[in-house]
C-alpha cells in the first residue's frame, strides 16, 4: 500500500515538472503566448516567469521521473495481476 502511494506521488511530481517544462519552453520561445491583450493577470505573469526560469531543470528532472515512475507502476501492477 505504501509503495503505491509513493509511486503516485512520484508520477504527480513528474507531471507537475513536465507542465513547468512545457509552459517555460512556450514562454521562452514566445513571451506573449499565454498573455491576453487587454487584461493583466499578475499570478499568470509570475507563473510564466517562474516557468521561464526553471524550464530546463524541470524537464531534465521531470521527464525521466515521470517515465521511470510510470514504468515501475505498470510493472508492479502486472506482477500483482499474476
Residue frames as a rotation matrix with the C-alpha (Angstrom) as fourth column:
UNK 1
0.566 0.824 0.000 0.00
0.824 -0.566 0.000 0.00
0.000 0.000 -1.000 0.00
UNK 2
0.485 -0.456 -0.746 2.79
0.149 -0.798 0.585 2.42
-0.862 -0.395 -0.319 0.86
UNK 3
-0.588 -0.741 0.322 4.62
0.413 0.067 0.908 1.69
-0.695 0.668 0.267 -2.41
UNK 4
-0.064 0.651 0.756 1.52
0.989 -0.057 0.133 2.61
0.130 0.757 -0.641 -4.40
UNK 5
0.830 0.386 -0.402 1.25
0.472 -0.870 0.141 5.97
-0.295 -0.307 -0.905 -2.67
UNK 6
0.081 -0.875 -0.477 4.91
0.015 -0.477 0.879 6.78
-0.997 -0.078 -0.025 -3.25
UNK 7
-0.610 -0.240 0.755 4.54
0.703 0.276 0.656 5.77
-0.366 0.931 0.000 -6.91
UNK 8
0.368 0.829 0.422 1.52
0.917 -0.399 -0.016 8.03
0.155 0.392 -0.907 -7.30
UNK 9
0.723 -0.172 -0.670 3.35
0.198 -0.877 0.438 10.93
-0.662 -0.449 -0.600 -5.66
UNK 10
-0.376 -0.927 0.006 6.34
0.201 -0.075 0.977 10.46
-0.905 0.368 0.215 -7.97
UNK 11
-0.375 0.328 0.867 4.06
0.927 0.136 0.349 10.37
-0.004 0.935 -0.355 -11.02
UNK 12
0.710 0.696 -0.101 2.27
0.702 -0.712 0.025 13.53
-0.054 -0.089 -0.995 -9.84
UNK 13
0.398 -0.652 -0.646 5.55
0.033 -0.693 0.720 15.38
-0.917 -0.308 -0.255 -9.25
UNK 14
-0.584 -0.617 0.528 6.79
0.508 0.230 0.830 14.23
-0.634 0.753 0.179 -12.67
UNK 15
0.040 0.696 0.717 3.66
0.983 -0.158 0.098 15.54
0.182 0.701 -0.690 -14.37
UNK 16
0.825 0.245 -0.509 3.92
0.412 -0.877 0.246 18.82
-0.386 -0.412 -0.825 -12.46
UNK 17
-0.046 -0.929 -0.367 7.54
0.037 -0.368 0.929 19.26
-0.998 0.029 0.051 -13.56
UNK 18
-0.549 -0.080 0.832 6.60
0.793 0.265 0.549 18.42
-0.265 0.961 -0.082 -17.16
UNK 19
0.563 0.794 0.231 3.93
0.824 -0.562 -0.076 21.16
0.070 0.233 -0.970 -17.04
UNK 20
0.618 -0.435 -0.655 6.54
0.040 -0.814 0.579 23.64
-0.785 -0.384 -0.486 -15.77
UNK 21
-0.469 -0.823 0.320 8.85
0.330 0.173 0.928 22.49
-0.819 0.541 0.190 -18.57
UNK 22
-0.222 0.447 0.866 6.18
0.975 0.103 0.197 22.90
-0.001 0.888 -0.459 -21.26
UNK 23
0.821 0.558 -0.119 4.99
0.564 -0.826 0.020 26.31
-0.087 -0.084 -0.993 -20.08
UNK 24
0.376 -0.765 -0.523 8.55
0.020 -0.558 0.830 27.54
-0.927 -0.322 -0.194 -19.64
UNK 25
-0.550 -0.571 0.609 9.53
0.581 0.262 0.771 26.39
-0.600 0.778 0.188 -23.11
UNK 26
0.188 0.716 0.672 6.49
0.968 -0.253 -0.002 28.09
0.168 0.651 -0.740 -24.64
UNK 27
0.913 0.174 -0.369 7.14
0.288 -0.916 0.279 31.33
-0.289 -0.361 -0.887 -22.76
UNK 28
0.020 -0.984 -0.175 10.85
0.195 -0.168 0.966 31.20
-0.981 -0.053 0.189 -23.61
UNK 29
-0.555 -0.203 0.807 10.09
0.791 0.173 0.587 30.94
-0.258 0.964 0.065 -27.34
UNK 30
-0.342 0.549 0.762 7.18
0.385 -0.658 0.647 33.42
0.857 0.515 0.014 -27.36
UNK 31
-0.954 -0.178 -0.243 6.89
0.284 -0.260 -0.923 35.59
0.101 -0.949 0.299 -24.21
UNK 32
-0.647 0.762 -0.019 3.38
-0.722 -0.621 -0.304 36.83
-0.243 -0.183 0.953 -25.01
UNK 33
-0.779 0.314 -0.543 1.95
-0.148 0.749 0.646 33.40
0.609 0.584 -0.537 -25.84
UNK 34
-0.443 0.612 -0.655 -0.12
0.821 0.570 -0.023 32.99
0.359 -0.548 -0.755 -22.68
UNK 35
-0.746 0.144 -0.651 -0.93
0.301 -0.799 -0.521 36.65
-0.595 -0.584 0.553 -22.04
UNK 36
0.202 0.869 0.452 -4.19
0.957 -0.076 -0.281 38.25
-0.210 0.489 -0.846 -23.12
UNK 37
-0.312 -0.398 0.863 -4.17
0.745 -0.666 -0.038 41.54
0.590 0.631 0.504 -24.97
UNK 38
-0.137 0.364 0.921 -6.44
-0.194 -0.922 0.335 43.72
0.971 -0.133 0.197 -22.84
UNK 39
0.889 0.442 0.118 -6.13
-0.216 0.179 0.960 42.07
0.404 -0.879 0.255 -19.43
UNK 40
-0.182 -0.966 0.181 -3.33
-0.633 -0.025 -0.773 41.96
0.752 -0.255 -0.608 -16.90
UNK 41
0.892 0.402 -0.204 -3.02
-0.133 0.667 0.733 38.92
0.431 -0.627 0.649 -14.64
UNK 42
0.269 -0.832 0.485 -0.26
-0.943 -0.329 -0.042 39.16
0.194 -0.446 -0.873 -12.05
UNK 43
0.326 -0.114 0.938 -0.47
-0.499 0.822 0.273 35.50
-0.803 -0.558 0.211 -10.99
UNK 44
0.904 0.030 0.427 -0.19
0.320 0.614 -0.722 34.26
-0.284 0.789 0.545 -14.58
UNK 45
0.719 -0.683 0.129 2.73
-0.380 -0.541 -0.750 36.59
0.582 0.490 -0.649 -15.24
UNK 46
0.153 -0.662 0.734 4.55
-0.973 0.030 0.230 35.34
-0.175 -0.749 -0.639 -12.13
UNK 47
0.535 0.099 0.839 3.86
-0.118 0.992 -0.041 31.70
-0.836 -0.077 0.543 -13.01
UNK 48
0.961 -0.181 0.210 5.16
0.238 0.152 -0.959 32.26
0.142 0.972 0.189 -16.54
UNK 49
0.471 -0.832 0.294 8.27
-0.739 -0.554 -0.384 33.99
0.482 -0.036 -0.876 -15.18
UNK 50
0.208 -0.353 0.912 8.89
-0.746 0.546 0.381 31.09
-0.633 -0.760 -0.149 -12.79
UNK 51
0.729 0.132 0.672 8.46
0.220 0.884 -0.413 28.53
-0.648 0.448 0.615 -15.57
UNK 52
0.905 -0.419 0.072 10.71
-0.076 -0.325 -0.943 30.53
0.419 0.847 -0.326 -17.90
UNK 53
0.264 -0.845 0.465 13.46
-0.947 -0.320 -0.044 30.49
0.185 -0.428 -0.884 -15.27
UNK 54
-0.269 -0.338 0.902 13.20
-0.709 0.703 0.052 26.81
-0.652 -0.625 -0.429 -14.34
UNK 55
0.662 0.664 -0.348 12.02
-0.721 0.437 -0.537 25.06
-0.204 0.606 0.768 -17.53
UNK 56
0.153 -0.677 -0.720 15.29
-0.654 0.477 -0.587 23.29
0.741 0.561 -0.370 -18.31
UNK 57
-0.835 -0.458 0.306 15.91
-0.529 0.514 -0.675 21.72
0.151 -0.725 -0.672 -14.86
UNK 58
-0.100 0.884 0.457 12.22
-0.720 0.253 -0.646 20.84
-0.687 -0.394 0.611 -14.61
UNK 59
0.667 0.331 -0.667 12.40
-0.733 0.451 -0.509 19.00
0.132 0.829 0.544 -17.93
UNK 60
-0.255 -0.857 -0.448 15.66
-0.619 0.500 -0.606 17.25
0.743 0.123 -0.658 -17.07
UNK 61
-0.900 -0.063 0.431 14.24
-0.411 0.450 -0.793 16.00
-0.144 -0.891 -0.431 -13.77
UNK 62
-0.191 0.966 0.175 10.53
-0.733 -0.022 -0.679 15.71
-0.652 -0.258 0.713 -14.59
UNK 63
0.337 0.358 -0.871 10.50
-0.905 0.380 -0.193 13.66
0.262 0.853 0.452 -17.78
UNK 64
-0.477 -0.519 -0.709 12.72
-0.309 0.854 -0.418 10.80
0.823 0.019 -0.568 -16.53
UNK 65
-0.903 0.188 0.385 10.98
-0.364 0.141 -0.921 10.86
-0.227 -0.972 -0.059 -13.12
UNK 66
0.049 0.993 -0.111 7.58
-0.885 -0.009 -0.466 10.50
-0.463 0.121 0.878 -14.77
UNK 67
0.264 0.038 -0.964 8.69
-0.767 0.614 -0.187 7.78
0.584 0.789 0.191 -17.16
UNK 68
-0.731 -0.594 -0.336 10.51
-0.252 0.693 -0.675 5.72
0.634 -0.409 -0.656 -14.52
UNK 69
-0.753 0.507 0.418 7.61
-0.471 0.028 -0.882 6.03
-0.459 -0.861 0.217 -12.06
UNK 70
0.231 0.883 -0.409 5.08
-0.944 0.102 -0.313 5.10
-0.235 0.458 0.857 -14.71
UNK 71
0.011 -0.301 -0.953 7.07
-0.597 0.763 -0.248 2.08
0.802 0.572 -0.171 -15.87
UNK 72
-0.926 -0.374 -0.052 7.65
-0.174 0.546 -0.819 0.81
0.335 -0.750 -0.571 -12.33
UNK 73
-0.452 0.843 0.290 3.98
-0.682 -0.117 -0.722 1.31
-0.575 -0.524 0.628 -11.53
UNK 74
0.368 0.588 -0.720 2.92
-0.917 0.355 -0.179 -0.64
0.150 0.727 0.670 -14.63
UNK 75
-0.373 -0.575 -0.728 5.39
-0.372 0.811 -0.450 -3.44
0.850 0.103 -0.517 -13.85
UNK 76
-0.944 0.044 0.326 4.13
-0.311 0.206 -0.928 -3.61
-0.108 -0.978 -0.181 -10.26
UNK 77
-0.056 0.998 -0.008 0.51
-0.869 -0.053 -0.491 -3.76
-0.491 -0.020 0.871 -11.46
UNK 78
0.290 0.143 -0.946 1.25
-0.772 0.619 -0.143 -6.54
0.565 0.772 0.290 -13.93
UNK 79
-0.727 -0.583 -0.364 3.04
-0.217 0.697 -0.683 -8.56
0.652 -0.418 -0.633 -11.23
UNK 80
-0.752 0.509 0.418 0.07
-0.496 -0.021 -0.868 -8.14
-0.433 -0.860 0.268 -8.88
UNK 81
0.204 0.869 -0.451 -2.33
-0.973 0.128 -0.192 -9.43
-0.110 0.478 0.872 -11.55
UNK 82
-0.066 -0.314 -0.947 -0.34
-0.554 0.801 -0.227 -12.65
0.830 0.510 -0.227 -11.97
